[in-house]
């Protein structure tokens, strides 16, 4: 009775109901005949189907709906999946009726379904955010790894270059003195009785000088090779600079006295430098020895140190023979060092300065030199101040 009354009431609104059913997007309506031909579909349902409309009914399929029977016209109520397995499909909550060889589908989005979809989307969004954070972490880790690989590659290239130059030094600088030693030794062995004492002494002196040069070169090579290793003991601390300088002056005292060289120091007694003690001693000793070696009789050497702009600037100046621009360019380059003689024929290899450079740079400092031929040289060593 109530349904009849409702039907009569709605008869006056048939036009409006029909128009709304066709245009509304929240209700899905379609009508098929049992041959699968689509007789009607509102705009909402039309948006779900593909080229062959009845094939767009996936679960249950159109064929499955055909075999469903019921005591009344409604043959199915539940979720109907419409669309395509490969691309896009949508589930709607549907009421499906069969009457007079026609199948009517009326459906919409169920509230529970919407809630479940929202929950699913929320979880999916959470997982996406987690994945995004993980990707950012992985990207950062990958960038760090790439930076480390780049740094390792640079170090490896440096080591390979150093190794090649080291081999070149061994092949060139060691071969020449050994050729002299072997040559003079062979001449003495084969013709000893044919030479007078003056000739023999000359050969023996040449053998001694070549041996001494070779020994000095080997010592410097070994110390320099040690400085290339990353496992060097490195434990910098605050050191009173004047005491270290005085120790080095004491070690080189007799070399300076023999050449009547005056050593002048201009360092404040409380000046502190943050450095590894043995390395700093090696740097100072090499620079002072180098200055004595190339300073003639009655010359002078001045050692100064001042604090400037958060740096300790140490300088060692001499009144020696100075250097050409070509010599200056090759001072701190591996493979371009060569045996040199001081103003009193002292033996030099150039490796002492390479060691100084390695040790200064290990402290994140800098070393440079200013010199002109005949006007002496000044070496500058700059250390950062630890606050």
C-alpha positions in Angstrom: 0.0 0.0 0.0 2.8 2.4 1.0 4.7 1.6 -2.2 1.6 2.3 -4.3 1.2 5.7 -2.6 4.8 6.5 -3.1 4.5 5.6 -6.8 1.5 7.8 -7.2 3.2 10.7 -5.4 6.2 10.4 -7.7 4.3 10.2 -10.9 4.1 14.0 -10.9 7.9 14.1 -10.8 8.7 11.6 -13.6 10.3 14.2 -15.9 12.6 15.5 -13.1 13.5 11.9 -11.9 14.4 10.8 -15.4 16.5 13.9 -16.0 18.3 13.4 -12.7 18.9 9.7 -13.2 20.5 10.4 -16.6 22.8 13.2 -15.4 23.7 12.3 -11.8 27.2 11.0 -11.3 26.6 9.3 -7.9 24.2 6.7 -9.2 25.1 4.2 -11.9 22.2 2.9 -14.1 22.3 0.7 -17.1 19.9 -1.6 -19.0 21.0 -4.6 -21.1 19.0 -7.1 -23.1 19.9 -10.8 -22.6 21.9 -10.7 -25.9 24.3 -8.3 -24.2 23.2 -5.2 -26.1 23.3 -2.0 -24.1 19.8 -0.4 -24.2 20.5 2.5 -21.8 23.3 3.9 -19.6 23.3 7.1 -17.7 26.4 9.3 -17.8 27.9 7.8 -14.6 27.7 4.2 -15.9 28.9 5.2 -19.4 32.2 6.5 -17.8 32.9 3.0 -16.6 32.5 0.9 -19.7 34.7 0.3 -22.7 34.1 -0.6 -26.4 32.0 -3.7 -25.7 29.7 -2.7 -22.9 28.6 -6.1 -21.6 32.3 -7.3 -21.5 33.0 -4.4 -19.1 31.1 -6.3 -16.4 34.0 -8.2 -14.8 32.8 -9.6 -11.5 30.2 -11.0 -11.7 30.4 -11.2 -15.5 27.4 -10.7 -17.8 27.3 -14.4 -18.5 27.2 -15.2 -14.8 24.3 -12.7 -14.3 22.4 -14.5 -17.1 22.3 -17.8 -15.2 21.2 -16.2 -11.9 17.6 -16.9 -10.9 15.5 -15.6 -8.1 11.8 -15.7 -6.9 11.5 -12.1 -7.7 13.1 -9.7 -10.2 16.2 -9.0 -8.1 18.9 -11.5 -9.0 21.9 -10.0 -7.4 22.9 -7.5 -4.7 26.5 -6.8 -3.8 29.7 -5.4 -5.3 29.9 -5.3 -9.1 33.3 -4.7 -10.7 33.1 -2.7 -14.0 35.9 -1.8 -16.3 39.0 -3.7 -17.6 41.4 -6.2 -15.9 44.4 -4.7 -17.7 43.8 -0.9 -17.3 41.1 0.6 -15.0 38.2 -1.0 -13.1 35.8 0.3 -10.4 33.6 -1.5 -7.9 30.1 -0.2 -7.2 27.5 -1.6 -4.8 24.8 -2.7 -7.2 21.2 -4.0 -7.3 20.6 -6.1 -10.4 17.2 -7.1 -11.7 16.1 -9.4 -14.6 12.7 -9.1 -16.2 11.3 -9.7 -19.6 14.7 -10.6 -21.2 16.3 -7.4 -19.8 18.8 -6.8 -17.1 18.7 -3.6 -15.1 21.7 -2.5 -13.1 21.3 0.3 -10.4 24.3 1.0 -8.2 26.4 3.5 -6.3 29.3 4.0 -4.0 28.5 2.3 -0.7 29.4 4.3 2.5 31.3 1.4 3.9 33.1 1.0 0.6 34.0 4.7 0.7 35.3 4.4 4.2 37.3 1.4 3.3 38.8 3.1 0.3 39.7 6.1 2.5 41.4 3.8 5.0 43.2 2.1 2.1 44.2 5.4 0.6 45.4 6.6 4.0 47.6 3.5 4.4 48.8 3.8 0.9 49.7 7.5 1.4 51.5 6.5 4.6 53.5 3.8 2.8 54.3 6.3 0.0 55.6 8.8 2.5 57.7 6.1 4.2 59.0 5.1 0.8 59.7 8.7 -0.1 61.7 9.2 3.2 63.5 5.9 2.5 64.4 7.1 -1.0 65.7 10.4 0.3 67.9 8.5 2.8 69.1 6.2 0.1 69.8 9.2 -2.2 71.8 10.8 0.6 73.7 7.6 1.3 74.3 7.2 -2.4 75.6 10.7 -2.7 77.9 10.2 0.3 79.2 7.0 -1.2 79.8 8.7 -4.6 81.7 11.4 -2.8 83.8 8.9 -0.9 84.4 7.0 -4.2 85.5 10.2 -5.9 87.8 11.1 -3.0 89.2 7.5 -3.0 89.7 7.7 -6.8 91.5 11.0 -6.5 93.8 9.5 -3.8 94.4 6.4 -5.9 95.3 8.5 -8.9 97.7 10.5 -6.7 99.2 7.3 -5.3 99.7 5.9 -8.8 101.3 9.1 -9.9 103.5 9.1 -6.9 104.5 5.5 -7.4 105.4 6.1 -11.0 107.5 9.1 -10.1 109.1 7.2 -7.2 110.1 4.4 -9.6 111.5 7.0 -12.0 113.6 8.5 -9.2 114.9 5.1 -8.2 115.7 4.3 -11.9 117.4 7.6 -12.6 118.9 9.1 -9.5 120.2 5.8 -8.1 121.5 4.5 -11.4 124.0 7.4 -12.0 125.9 7.2 -8.6 126.0 3.4 -8.9 127.4 3.6 -12.4 130.2 5.9 -11.0 130.9 3.5 -8.1 131.0 0.4 -10.3 133.1 2.2 -13.0 135.7 3.5 -10.6 135.8 0.2 -8.7 136.3 -1.8 -11.9 139.1 0.5 -13.0 140.9 0.1 -9.6 140.4 -3.6 -9.6 141.8 -4.1 -13.1 144.5 -1.4 -13.1 145.4 -0.8 -9.5 149.1 -1.4 -10.0 149.2 0.9 -13.0 148.0 3.9 -11.1 149.9 6.1 -8.7 148.7 7.1 -5.2 147.2 10.4 -6.5 145.1 8.6 -9.1 144.0 6.0 -6.6 143.0 8.6 -4.0 141.0 10.4 -6.7 139.1 7.3 -7.6 138.6 6.3 -3.9 137.3 9.8 -3.2 134.9 9.6 -6.1 133.6 6.2 -4.9 133.1 7.6 -1.4 131.3 10.7 -2.6 129.0 8.6 -4.9 128.3 6.2 -2.0 127.6 9.0 0.4 125.3 10.7 -2.1 123.5 7.4 -2.7 123.1 6.7 1.0 121.7 10.2 1.6 119.3 9.8 -1.3 118.1 6.4 0.1 117.6 8.0 3.6 115.6 10.8 2.2 113.6 8.4 -0.1 112.7 6.2 2.9 111.7 9.1 5.1 109.6 10.6 2.3 108.0 7.2 1.5 107.0 6.9 5.2 105.4 10.3 5.0 103.1 9.0 2.2 101.5 6.4 4.4 98.2 7.3 6.1 99.1 5.4 9.3 101.7 7.9 10.4 101.4 8.8 14.1 99.5 12.1 14.2 98.7 13.6 17.6 98.9 17.4 17.4 99.0 19.4 20.6 99.9 22.9 21.8 103.7 23.4 21.7 105.9 26.2 22.7 107.6 27.1 19.4 110.8 28.7 20.7 111.9 25.5 22.5 111.5 23.4 19.3 113.5 26.0 17.3 116.2 26.1 19.9 116.4 22.2 19.8 116.9 22.4 16.0 119.5 25.1 16.3 121.4 23.0 18.7 121.3 20.0 16.3 122.7 22.0 13.5 125.1 24.1 15.6 128.4 22.7 14.3 127.3 22.9 10.7 126.6 26.6 11.2 129.8 27.3 13.2 132.0 25.6 10.5 130.6 28.1 8.0 130.6 31.0 10.5 126.9 31.5 9.9 124.9 33.5 12.5 121.4 32.2 13.4 119.0 34.9 14.6 115.7 34.1 16.2 112.7 36.5 16.5 110.1 34.5 18.3 108.0 35.5 21.4 108.7 33.1 24.3 105.0 32.4 24.9 104.1 31.7 21.2 102.2 28.4 20.9 101.7 26.4 17.8 99.2 23.5 17.5 101.1 20.7 15.8 102.5 17.1 16.0 105.8 17.5 17.7 108.0 15.1 15.7 106.6 16.4 12.4 107.2 20.0 13.3 110.7 19.2 14.4 111.3 17.5 11.1 110.0 20.6 9.2 112.1 23.1 11.2 115.2 20.9 11.0 114.9 20.4 7.2 114.4 24.2 6.6 117.3 25.1 8.9 119.6 22.5 7.4 118.7 23.6 3.9 119.4 27.3 4.8 122.8 26.4 6.2 123.6 24.3 3.2 123.1 27.1 0.7 124.5 30.0 2.7 128.1 30.8 2.2 130.7 31.6 4.8 130.0 34.5 7.2 126.3 34.6 6.2 123.2 34.7 8.4 119.9 32.9 8.9 116.9 34.5 10.5 114.0 32.5 12.0 110.8 34.4 12.7 107.3 33.5 13.9 104.2 35.6 14.4 100.5 35.1 14.9 98.4 36.7 12.2 94.7 36.3 11.6 94.3 32.9 13.3 97.5 31.6 11.8 101.1 31.0 13.0 103.4 32.3 10.3 106.9 30.8 10.6 109.7 32.0 8.2 113.3 30.9 7.7 115.4 33.4 5.7 119.0 33.1 4.6 121.6 35.2 2.9 122.4 32.3 0.6 122.8 31.8 -3.1 119.1 31.9 -3.9 117.3 30.1 -6.7 116.2 30.6 -10.3 112.5 30.6 -11.2 112.9 27.2 -12.8 114.3 25.7 -9.5 111.5 27.3 -7.6 108.9 25.7 -9.8 110.3 22.2 -9.2 111.0 22.4 -5.5 107.9 20.6 -4.2 107.3 18.3 -7.2 107.9 14.6 -6.9 110.1 13.4 -9.7 111.7 16.8 -10.3 114.0 16.7 -7.3 117.7 16.2 -8.0 121.1 15.9 -6.2 122.5 19.3 -5.3 125.6 20.6 -3.6 125.7 23.3 -0.9 128.2 26.1 -0.8 130.7 23.8 1.1 129.9 20.8 -1.2 127.2 19.5 1.3 125.1 16.7 -0.2 121.4 17.5 -0.9 118.6 15.5 -2.6 115.6 17.9 -2.4 113.5 15.2 -0.6 113.7 17.1 2.7 111.4 19.8 1.2 109.0 17.2 -0.1 108.7 15.8 3.4 108.2 19.3 4.8 105.3 19.8 2.3 103.7 16.5 3.3 103.9 17.2 7.0 102.7 20.9 6.6 99.7 19.8 4.6 98.8 17.1 7.1 98.3 19.9 9.5 96.1 21.7 6.9 98.8 24.4 6.7 100.7 25.9 3.7 104.3 26.1 2.7 105.8 28.5 0.1 109.1 30.1 -0.8 110.4 33.4 -2.1 113.9 33.6 -3.7 116.0 35.3 -6.2 119.3 34.1 -7.6 122.1 35.6 -5.5 119.8 37.2 -3.0 118.9 34.4 -0.6 115.7 32.6 0.1 112.8 32.7 2.5 110.6 29.7 3.3 107.2 30.4 4.9 105.3 27.8 6.9 101.7 28.6 7.9 99.9 26.7 10.6 96.2 27.2 11.7 95.8 28.3 15.3 93.7 26.0 17.4 91.3 28.0 19.6 
